[in-house]
Amino acid sequence: MAILCSLSNDGATRYNDLKRKMGSISNTMLAKSLKELEEDGLVKRTEYMEVPIRVEYEITDAVRSLIPILTELALWGSKLNPA
């Protein structure tokens, strides 16, 4: 969820930028998570043939349609457990 929310807020993001935003996640876990999200059709990976090669990740339309639902769930949760 954190990856999807970050990509939703920031748009297309390079791997290292995403890793910085995720905090203490390992390279292995981030790479695995991104690959699974891509296989599930939730994240789009775009590779640009530059030197060095640039790779960006962004959410798909399926996730864009899910964002309002997640926002409502977050609001509902904050009402149940105000911090």
CYANA upper distance limits for C-alpha pairs under 8 A (distance plus 0.5 A):
  1 MET  CA      5 CYS  CA      6.58
  2 ALA  CA      6 SER  CA      6.56
  2 ALA  CA     22 MET  CA      7.88
  3 ILE  CA      7 LEU  CA      6.67
  3 ILE  CA     18 LEU  CA      8.26
  3 ILE  CA     22 MET  CA      7.84
  4 LEU  CA      8 SER  CA      6.45
  4 LEU  CA     43 VAL  CA      8.38
  4 LEU  CA     59 ILE  CA      7.22
  4 LEU  CA     63 VAL  CA      8.18
  5 CYS  CA      9 ASN  CA      6.64
  6 SER  CA     10 ASP  CA      6.51
  6 SER  CA     18 LEU  CA      8.12
  6 SER  CA     21 LYS  CA      8.09
  7 LEU  CA     11 GLY  CA      5.67
  7 LEU  CA     12 ALA  CA      7.02
  7 LEU  CA     13 THR  CA      7.20
  7 LEU  CA     57 TYR  CA      7.98
  7 LEU  CA     58 GLU  CA      6.21
  7 LEU  CA     59 ILE  CA      6.65
  8 SER  CA     58 GLU  CA      8.01
  8 SER  CA     59 ILE  CA      6.88
  8 SER  CA     64 ARG  CA      7.94
  8 SER  CA     67 ILE  CA      8.46
 11 GLY  CA     58 GLU  CA      6.45
 11 GLY  CA     59 ILE  CA      8.08
 12 ALA  CA     56 GLU  CA      6.29
 12 ALA  CA     57 TYR  CA      5.83
 12 ALA  CA     58 GLU  CA      4.99
 12 ALA  CA     59 ILE  CA      8.25
 13 THR  CA     17 ASP  CA      6.95
 13 THR  CA     18 LEU  CA      6.77
 13 THR  CA     56 GLU  CA      5.63
 13 THR  CA     57 TYR  CA      5.82
 13 THR  CA     58 GLU  CA      7.00
 14 ARG  CA     18 LEU  CA      6.73
 14 ARG  CA     54 ARG  CA      7.96
 14 ARG  CA     55 VAL  CA      6.37
 14 ARG  CA     56 GLU  CA      4.92
 14 ARG  CA     57 TYR  CA      6.76
 15 TYR  CA     19 LYS  CA      6.63
 15 TYR  CA     55 VAL  CA      7.46
 15 TYR  CA     56 GLU  CA      7.13
 15 TYR  CA     57 TYR  CA      7.77
 16 ASN  CA     20 ARG  CA      6.76
 17 ASP  CA     21 LYS  CA      6.94
 18 LEU  CA     22 MET  CA      6.71
 19 LYS  CA     23 GLY  CA      7.09
 19 LYS  CA     25 ILE  CA      7.60
 19 LYS  CA     27 ASN  CA      8.14
 19 LYS  CA     30 LEU  CA      7.75
 25 ILE  CA     29 MET  CA      7.00
 25 ILE  CA     30 LEU  CA      6.92
 26 SER  CA     30 LEU  CA      6.69
 27 ASN  CA     31 ALA  CA      6.47
 28 THR  CA     32 LYS  CA      6.56
 29 MET  CA     33 SER  CA      6.45
 30 LEU  CA     34 LEU  CA      6.56
 31 ALA  CA     35 LYS  CA      6.64
 32 LYS  CA     36 GLU  CA      6.71
 33 SER  CA     37 LEU  CA      6.59
 34 LEU  CA     38 GLU  CA      6.54
 34 LEU  CA     43 VAL  CA      7.72
 35 LYS  CA     39 GLU  CA      6.66
 36 GLU  CA     40 ASP  CA      6.65
 37 LEU  CA     41 GLY  CA      6.82
 37 LEU  CA     42 LEU  CA      5.71
 37 LEU  CA     43 VAL  CA      5.91
 38 GLU  CA     42 LEU  CA      6.21
 38 GLU  CA     43 VAL  CA      5.09
 38 GLU  CA     44 LYS  CA      6.35
 38 GLU  CA     45 ARG  CA      7.51
 41 GLY  CA     60 THR  CA      7.49
 41 GLY  CA     62 ALA  CA      8.18
 42 LEU  CA     59 ILE  CA      6.42
 42 LEU  CA     60 THR  CA      5.88
 42 LEU  CA     61 ASP  CA      8.47
 42 LEU  CA     62 ALA  CA      6.92
 42 LEU  CA     63 VAL  CA      6.43
 43 VAL  CA     57 TYR  CA      7.02
 43 VAL  CA     58 GLU  CA      6.07
 43 VAL  CA     59 ILE  CA      5.01
 43 VAL  CA     60 THR  CA      5.98
 44 LYS  CA     57 TYR  CA      6.12
 44 LYS  CA     58 GLU  CA      5.79
 44 LYS  CA     59 ILE  CA      6.48
 44 LYS  CA     60 THR  CA      6.59
 45 ARG  CA     55 VAL  CA      7.39
 45 ARG  CA     56 GLU  CA      6.35
 45 ARG  CA     57 TYR  CA      5.20
 45 ARG  CA     58 GLU  CA      7.27
 46 THR  CA     55 VAL  CA      6.10
 46 THR  CA     56 GLU  CA      5.77
 46 THR  CA     57 TYR  CA      6.89
 47 GLU  CA     53 ILE  CA      7.56
 47 GLU  CA     54 ARG  CA      6.38
 47 GLU  CA     55 VAL  CA      4.93
 47 GLU  CA     56 GLU  CA      7.07
 48 TYR  CA     53 ILE  CA      6.44
 48 TYR  CA     54 ARG  CA      5.62
 48 TYR  CA     55 VAL  CA      6.64
 49 MET  CA     53 ILE  CA      5.89
 49 MET  CA     54 ARG  CA      7.41
 50 GLU  CA     54 ARG  CA      6.85
 59 ILE  CA     63 VAL  CA      6.50
 59 ILE  CA     64 ARG  CA      7.46
 60 THR  CA     64 ARG  CA      6.94
 61 ASP  CA     65 SER  CA      6.74
 62 ALA  CA     66 LEU  CA      7.02
 63 VAL  CA     67 ILE  CA      6.80
 64 ARG  CA     68 PRO  CA      8.49
 65 SER  CA     69 ILE  CA      8.43
 66 LEU  CA     70 LEU  CA      6.86
 67 ILE  CA     71 THR  CA      6.59
 68 PRO  CA     72 GLU  CA      6.76
 69 ILE  CA     73 LEU  CA      6.76
 70 LEU  CA     74 ALA  CA      6.66
 71 THR  CA     75 LEU  CA      6.79
 72 GLU  CA     76 TRP  CA      6.60
 73 LEU  CA     77 GLY  CA      6.56
 74 ALA  CA     78 SER  CA      6.68
 75 LEU  CA     79 LYS  CA      6.85
 76 TRP  CA     80 LEU  CA      7.00
 77 GLY  CA     81 ASN  CA      6.67
 78 SER  CA     82 PRO  CA      5.61
 78 SER  CA     83 ALA  CA      7.89
